[in-house]
Amino acid sequence: MAARSGTLRRYLVVRLLLVIPNVFVLLTMVFLLLRVAPGDPVSAALGGRLPPEELARRRAAGGYDDPILLQYWNYLSHVFRGDLGTTVSDNRPITNILVVNGAATLSLTVVAILVALAIGIPLGLLAARYRNSWLDVVIRIFGVLTYAAPVFFVGVVAIIIFTGTLGWLPSGQQASPIAQATVEPVTHIFLVDALIAGDTESFVDGVKHLIMPAFTLGLLITGVFIRLIRVNVAQTLRDDYVEAARARGIAERRVVFQHAFRNAMVPFVTVLGLQAALCLGGAILSETTFSWPGLGSQLVQYINARDYVAVQGIMTIYALVVVGVSLLIDFVNAFIDPRVRY
């Protein structure tokens, strides 16, 4: 037991140490990609709107006249101090964008993943249980279609059907203007804030606004979950210990859920974490389609405004989230499967 505990501890320490070069590489890539663009962020965002003297003053104040290595050092030092800068176009701290708009993206991503799990896991298990049957074929076709369908296309179709034709659901924002005005932002996650305020009507309104963007984004990764569960469970069902469980008279449903599915969890958890990070990228399209006030929609607005400081800050947030999710995946896998530690 002590040896296993020491192995797990050593594995976790190694993974934590590997985070340092990963973060360094990602931050360097973000910095260089934004510096490839011609000019400087101040001129790009405010050029033609301010006199040349004011532009020159703001460039100097932002350090954009400094040598590139000094700019790089200042960028890294500010990031590690938790200072991601201030936008040029609207003078808004990036940390404020992270708190306010990041909360909206987090709520959308979490619900989208829950939707994908609720659809993908049962269908994947059914496809594995009845593989090569007509049901398996239908589920696999559904998985391919959900994976291949563009998020914005599915979103537009959903808006046309459920908002324009049927009038069942609203098409944009986290909630109606009245609900947003009555609920005080505490966590900036609207549904949580509505619960804290005890405002049931606003909570229901927020749920209605969340349904379409969450289902649209969730369908983006449902196909991945279906295929992954089907392949791994079908492979596990052919193992010797599963055949032994069947020989002992264990019901097939129990064999599938308690034996095959449990041992197929390690690759599933790995892909689940990666798809959660992918959801953040997919959220850019879904947030733009549904006017959802998250990081993705803010990123698009700042790109259109050519506010490279804001773009750099938001991309830095995305990079750090990806590293954090990858680290969490390694930790969970180490606890699920002892073989990962060696």
N, C-alpha and C positions, 0 to 999 in steps of 0.2 A: 504493500500500500504506500509506504514511504517513497519507494522508487518511482511509482506511478505519479505521485504528487510532485516529486522533484522534476520528472520529465515534463509534466504539464506546465510547471512554473518556468522551466527553462524555455519551453516552446513559446510561451506567452511573452517572456522577456525579449526573445529574439524577434518576434513579430513587432513588438513595440519599437525596438531599435531600427527595424527596417522601415518604419514609418518616416523617419527623419530624411533619408535620401529620396523617398517617394514624394514627400511634400516639397523638398528642395527642387526636384526635377519639374514637378507640375507648376510650381510658382515661377520657375525660370521660363517655362514654355509660355505661360500666360503673359509674362513681361515682354518676351521677345515678339510674340505674335502681335501685340498692340503697338510695338515700336516699328514694325514693318510698314505700318500705314504712314503715308507721307504727312509731313508737317507735325504739329504738336496738338494735344487735345484742346487747348484754349483757342487756337486759331481755327481748328476744325469745327468746334461747337459755337463759337461766338464771332468768327470772322465775318466782316461785313455789317455787324451789329454794334461794334464798338470802335472808337477811333484807334489808330495804330499805337498811340502812346499808351492807352489803357491796356491794349492787348500785350504790348511789351512788358508792362508792369506786372500783369497777371502771369505771364509766362515765367518771369523771373521769380515771382513769389511762389509759384508752383514747382520751381526747380527744373523746368524744362529746358533752360539754357545751360544746365550743368552737363558735364561729360556723361556718356551713357553708363559707365561703370559706377559713377557716383549716384546716378538715378536708380540704378539697380540696387545698390546698397541701401539707399533710402527706402526703396519699395519694400525690400525684405525686412528691414528694421521696423518699419511701420506695421507691416502685417503681423509680425511676431509680437508686437505690442497691442494688437487688436484694433489698430487704426487702419481702416481700408480706404480712407480718403473721403473727399467730398465731391459731389457731382459738380460739373462745370455749368451745365445748362440751367439747373434750378437750385443750386447751392444746398443740396440735401446730403447729410452724412450717409455713407454707405451702410453703416451699422443700423441706421433707422430703416433703410430699405430691407435689411436682413430681418429685423424684428417684425415690421409691419407686413411687408409683402411675402417674406419668407414663411410667416405663419399661414398665410393663405395657400401657398404652394405645398406646405407640409400637410395641411388638412386634405387638400385635393389628392396628393400622392398616397397618403395612408388609406383613404377610402377607395381609391382606384386599385391598390394592391389587394385590399380585402375583397373587392369585387372579383378580381382576377383569381384569387384563391378559392372563393366560393364557387366559381364556375369551372376553373381549370382542374382542380383536384378531383372532384367527383367524376367529371367527364374523362379525365385521364385514367382513373381507376376502372371505370366502366369499359373503356377501350382496351385496357390491359386484360381485364377479366374475360371479355368476349372478343378477344383479338381475332382478326381475319373474318369476323362476321359482318353483316350489313350495318349493325350498330357501330362497330369499329370504323368502318368506312365513312359513315356519316359524321362521326365525331372528328375524324382526321381531316375531312374536308372543311368542317367548321373551323378547326384549328388553323388550317392554312389560310382560310379567308380572313379570319380575325387578325392573323399576323401580318398579312400582306396589305390589308386595307389601310390607306392613309388616314391619319387621325383627323385631319381637317375635313376630309371628304365625309367620313362617318359623322363628324360633328355637324356639318352643314345639313346632311340628310336628316339627322335627329332633330335639328332646329326646324326644318321644313315640316316634318311629320308631327312632332309632339308640341311645337309651339305654334307654327303657322296653321296647320290643318286641324289638329285636335284641340289645341289650346290648353293642354294639360299642364305643361311645365314652362317656367320662364327660361329665357335664352341667355341671360348674362348676369354678371356681378355675383357677389356672395349672398346678397339679400336685396330686398326692395329698399328704395330710399327711406321710407318711413321706418322700417325695421332697423336699418343701420343708424338712423338718427336717435332711436329710442334705446339702443343697447350700447352701454359704455364699453369701449375697448379696454379690456384688462389683459388678456393673453393675446389679443389680436386674431385669435381663432374664433370666428363668429359664433359657431355652434356652442363652443365652450363658454363664451361670454354670455350668450343668451341663457344658458343653464345657470350660470352664476347669478344673473339678474333675475332668474325665476320667470322669464318671459317665454311662456310656452308658444304663443302665437308667432313670435319672432324666430324661435327655434324651428318650428314647422316650416316657416317661410325659407329659412336657410337650408333646410333639408331639400326642399323643392328645387332651389337654385343649384344644389350640389349634385343632384341625381344625374343629369345629362353629362356634364363634364367628367364626372367620376367614372361613369359607365363607359364613356367614349375612350378615356385614357386606360381604363382597366382592360378593355378589349384588345388594346395594343399588345399586352403581354399574356393574355389568356392562352393564345395558341402555343406560346413557348412552354407554359406550364403543362398543357395537355400532352404535348409531345414528350416532354421530359418525364412526367409521371408514367406515361404509357410505356416508354422504352425501358425505364429502370425497373418498374414493377413487373413487366412481362419477362424481363431477364431474370429477376429474382424468383419468380414463380417456377422457373426451371431448375433452381438449385436443389441440391440433395436434401437439405434440411426441410425445405418446403414439402418435398415429396414424402419425407418421413412424417411430417405433421399431418398430411392427408392420410397416410397409412394408419395413423393412430385414430382416425375417424373425426378429426377436427373439421368443423363446418367450413365450407369454401369461403364464405364471407369473412370469417375470422382469420383464415389463412391469408386472404388478400390484405385485410386492414391491419392486423396485428403482427404479421410476419413479413410479408413482402413490402408493404408500404413503409414500415419502420426502418427497414434496412436500405430503402431507396432514398432516405431522407438527406444523406450527406450531399450528394450532387444537387438535390433539389434546393437545400438551404443555400448552397453556393450560388446557384443561378438566381434564386430569389433575391439575394442581396444585390447581385449585379443588375437584375431587372429593376430593383428599387432605384438604383442610380440612373438607369436608363429612363425611368419614369420622369425623372427631373428634366431630362432632355425632351421627352415627349410632351411634358407639361407646357413647354414653350408654344407648341402648336395648339394644344387644346385650350390653354389660357387665352391665346390670341383669338381663337375661334369663338369662345364663349365670353370674351371680355372679363375674364377672371383676373382679379387684381393681385397676381402673384409675381414671383421673380421673373418668370418667363415673359410675361407681358411687359414688365418694366424693362427687361433687357431689350426687347424689340423697340420700345419707345426710345431708349437711349441710343440704340444703333441708328435709328432714323434721325435722331438729333445730332449724331456724330459726336456724342459725349463719350470719348474713349476712357476717361477716368471712371465713369459709372460702369461701362462695359468691363473694364479690367477688374473692378471691385466685385461685380456679380460673378464673373468667370472665376475669380479666386475663391468665392464662396462655393461654387459648384465643385471646384477641384478639391477643396478641403472636405466637402461632404463625401465625395467618391472615395477618398483615402479613409475617412472614418467608417464608411460602410464596409469597405474591404477588410479593415481591421476587425470589425464586429463579426464578419463572416468567418474569419479565421478562428476567432475565439469560440464561436458557437460550434463550429465543426470539431474543434479540439475536444469539447465537452461531449459531443454526440458520439464521435468515433475515436477511440484511443489510437487507432492506426495513424491518424493525421499527425500525432505528436512526434512520430519517429521519422 
